[in-house]
Each structure stands twice: as C-alpha cells, then as structure tokens.
C-alpha cells in the first residue's frame, strides 16, 4: 500500500468520524443539558435546603430524615412527614389495578387474536382511547363522575328506580348480583392459585392438580358462605348504592377506586394489549398442534403453551407497569381532584410537584425524587431476579 493511499484512507476515516460526531452532538448536548446535569444537580440539592429565593445551604441528611424518619410524640411513634407516608399508601393502592389491567389486556388480546371479519376495525376501536388526549379524557371523566349531573349517576338512579319499585325484582336482582360477585371472586381466586402453582413449579416446588382443585372449591365455598351470612347487609348496601349513588371523586371511600376504574378503561385496549397480541401471534402453531395430539383442551393449551410462551412479554409489562405506577398520578390528580378529598388521591409524583413548584422547597422535592428512584430501582431489581426464574425464553 502506497503512503499516499494510506493517508487518504485515514483522512476519509476521520471525516466519517467527524460527520458521525456532528450528527450525534445535538442529541448529546440535549441529553447533557436537560437530563444528565439536572439529575446530578438534583442529587446535590437533596442534601441542601433551597427555596429558590435564597442561596442553597448544605443540611446533609436532614431532608431524608424529615421525609423518612419517625419521632416519639406523647409516647407514640409518629412520622416526621405523615403526609408523605399517606401519599405512598395512595400510590401503592392505585397500583392495585396493575394485575387487573394486565389480565384484562391479555383477555382482550386473546379476543383480538381471533380470525374474524372486521377484526382490524375492532382492534382500532379498542386502541382509540390510548391515542386520544389525556387531558380531554380526564375532563370527560370528571363530567361522568359528577355526583349531580354525571351520566354514571343518572344511569344508576334510573336503574335503581326501576329495580326497587318492586320487592320481587329487588330480591331477584340482589341474588343475581351476589351470585355474579361470588363467581367473579371465585374465578379470581382460581386464577391466582393457578398463577402461584405455575410460579412454584418454575422454581422447583411441586404443587399437585388436586391441591389446586381443593383450594378452588374451598375458596368458592367460603365466598358464598360469607355472602349468604351477610345477605341482609349486602342487600342494604346495594339498595343504598342504587338509590343514592356515591360522590365518586368527592369522598375518600370512592375516590381511589374511581381512578382505578378510569385507568382500567383507558388501559385495557392500549399498549399492553398490543404487546400481548404481538406475543400471541409469535407463538408457533406447531406447539398447539402437538398439544392437541396429546389431548389437551383449550385451558390446558393456554397454561402449557400460551402462558409460558408469552411470559417474557408479561414480565416486561409487569416491570414497566411498576415503574410507571410509581411515576404516575400528577395529571389525574391535578385535573380531576387536586389531590383531594383529604389528600386521598395525592400520589408521590403529585406531592413532589406540590413541594417543588407550589411550596418552592426544591431540596426536599429532590429528596422525594431520589427516594422514588431508590424504590423503583430496588423493586425492579427484585422483580428481575424473580422473573429470571419463571420466564421461559424460547
């Protein structure tokens, strides 16, 4: 190779490298200015007191002590920041909808995976709420949940007027509701037991089929026995619900369940359903054919073929749902409830916003943010370790 040719090659390589750096530089500078530097500064601010009107002052672990620690007051152990632990509880409570949402998304994906005429249109209809403006949907739900003029309470009042106008109709409706509630609760218990059995088998703990049947029958018997024992109470509560519908967003009792129901409506046909649909379409048909040859029915094929093959997708959805669950709640609380009533819908994220941009206590807000980061990191790491044992990779 001639020296001249070697110099040209080196020059061309340098030009390519410089062009690559030039393309990467805008993104790198944006990441540095809007992500890396603010994150480092927030870590420093977590150990300072700063209300943006005065220069920051170093306080060490004082912010974390005020946030997480406890003190004795009149002989009782009291949190230094009782509001924070209430908001942690609110956040975890609202995350109770994650397993229900995942199960619903899987059921919808199984339905959307059928070869039916017009299935593409149905998939689009179910996915539409996901692409709509979040603020617009929240305003719509605020109207629907209105205690006086909301459509939901209007329908409930109309149904109650019809049902409780006749004693036999009211009794029959109560029995039907109790039966449906019992069946749903029993089915939920069976699904939980089946999932636990699958997890135990993956880690090497055997759980016989008879044990699952005994647990299912026992749970169903207990549920229906409780419903029968408290039949009068159930009738009274049901009648009160239909004759005097609740103030969904204005009472502590109903505020968080209302937000969970709203999130389920918007999330069941969303990205989780699309991920499950893609996973279902990636399962080889030969596995189902082999299961049918062995005499497996629909339920056996689901647990022996479908569920293990989509377990990586389930694991991914679970991880992302936990992360988003801890990082959500601001827009919902800010538009629907302002964190009320009595702070029952204030999440950690909304508390962080209030502390930083309403009270201007940036140091304390930074401590909240880093606590949130630590919790998400620990839970993700724990879930990842458990998931490595139960997830099936083809």
Residue pairs with C-beta under 8 A, 6 or more apart in sequence:
42 366
42 369
42 370
43 366
43 370
45 56
45 362
45 363
45 366
46 63
46 64
46 363
46 366
46 367
46 369
46 370
47 58
47 59
47 60
47 61
47 63
47 363
48 56
48 57
48 58
48 59
48 63
48 363
49 56
49 57
49 59
49 62
49 63
49 361
49 363
49 364
50 56
50 57
50 361
50 362
50 363
51 359
51 360
51 361
51 362
52 360
52 362
53 360
56 362
56 363
59 363
63 363
63 364
63 366
63 367
64 367
64 371
65 80
66 80
66 81
66 364
67 80
67 81
67 84
67 364
67 367
67 368
67 371
68 80
68 81
68 84
68 371
69 79
69 80
70 77
70 78
70 79
70 80
71 77
71 78
71 80
72 78
79 85
83 343
83 346
83 351
84 348
84 351
84 368
86 343
86 346
87 343
87 346
87 347
87 348
87 350
87 351
88 348
90 256
90 329
90 343
90 344
90 345
90 346
90 347
91 325
91 326
91 329
91 347
91 348
91 349
93 256
94 256
94 259
94 260
94 263
94 325
94 328
94 329
94 347
95 321
95 322
95 325
95 326
96 260
97 260
97 263
97 264
98 318
98 321
98 322
98 325
100 260
100 264
101 263
101 264
101 267
101 268
101 272
101 321
102 272
102 314
102 317
102 318
102 321
103 191
104 264
104 268
105 267
105 268
105 269
105 270
105 272
105 273
105 276
105 317
106 276
106 310
106 314
108 126
108 268
108 269
108 273
108 276
109 273
109 274
109 276
109 277
109 279
109 280
110 276
110 280
112 119
112 122
112 123
112 126
112 273
112 277
113 277
113 280
113 281
116 122
123 277
125 269
126 268
126 269
126 273
127 269
127 270
127 273
127 274
128 269
129 137
129 265
129 266
129 269
129 270
130 266
130 267
130 269
130 270
130 271
134 331
135 331
135 335
137 266
138 331
138 332
138 335
138 336
139 335
141 262
141 336
142 249
142 335
142 336
143 149
143 150
143 151
144 150
144 151
144 152
145 152
145 248
145 249
145 258
145 336
146 153
147 153
147 245
147 246
147 247
147 248
147 250
150 248
152 245
152 248
153 245
153 248
156 241
156 242
156 245
157 242
157 243
157 245
159 242
160 239
160 241
160 242
160 243
160 245
162 169
163 169
163 170
163 173
163 242
164 170
164 239
164 242
164 243
170 235
170 239
171 235
173 238
174 231
174 234
174 235
174 238
177 234
177 238
178 227
178 231
178 234
181 227
182 220
182 223
182 224
182 227
185 223
186 216
186 219
186 220
186 223
186 224
189 215
189 216
189 219
189 220
189 223
190 212
190 216
190 219
193 212
193 215
193 216
193 219
194 212
194 303
196 207
197 207
197 211
197 212
198 303
198 307
198 390
199 390
200 206
200 207
201 207
202 389
202 390
203 389
203 390
227 234
246 253
246 254
247 254
248 254
248 255
248 258
249 255
249 258
249 336
249 337
249 341
249 345
250 341
251 341
252 341
252 342
252 344
255 337
255 340
255 341
255 344
255 345
256 344
256 345
259 332
259 336
259 345
262 332
263 332
272 317
272 321
275 313
275 316
275 317
276 310
276 313
276 317
278 313
279 309
279 310
279 312
279 313
280 306
280 310
282 309
283 305
283 306
283 309
283 310
287 305
287 309
288 301
288 305
291 300
291 301
291 304
291 305
292 301
296 304
296 305
308 392
309 392
309 394
311 390
311 391
311 392
312 391
312 392
312 393
314 391
315 383
315 387
315 390
315 391
318 383
318 387
319 380
319 383
319 384
319 387
322 376
322 379
322 380
322 383
323 376
323 380
326 348
326 349
326 372
326 375
326 376
326 379
327 349
327 372
327 376
328 347
328 349
329 345
329 346
329 347
329 348
329 349
329 350
330 347
330 349
330 350
330 353
332 345
333 339
333 345
333 346
333 347
333 350
334 350
334 353
336 345
337 345
339 345
339 346
339 350
339 351
339 354
340 346
346 354
348 368
348 372
349 372
351 368
352 365
352 368
352 369
352 372
355 361
355 364
355 365
355 368
356 362
356 365
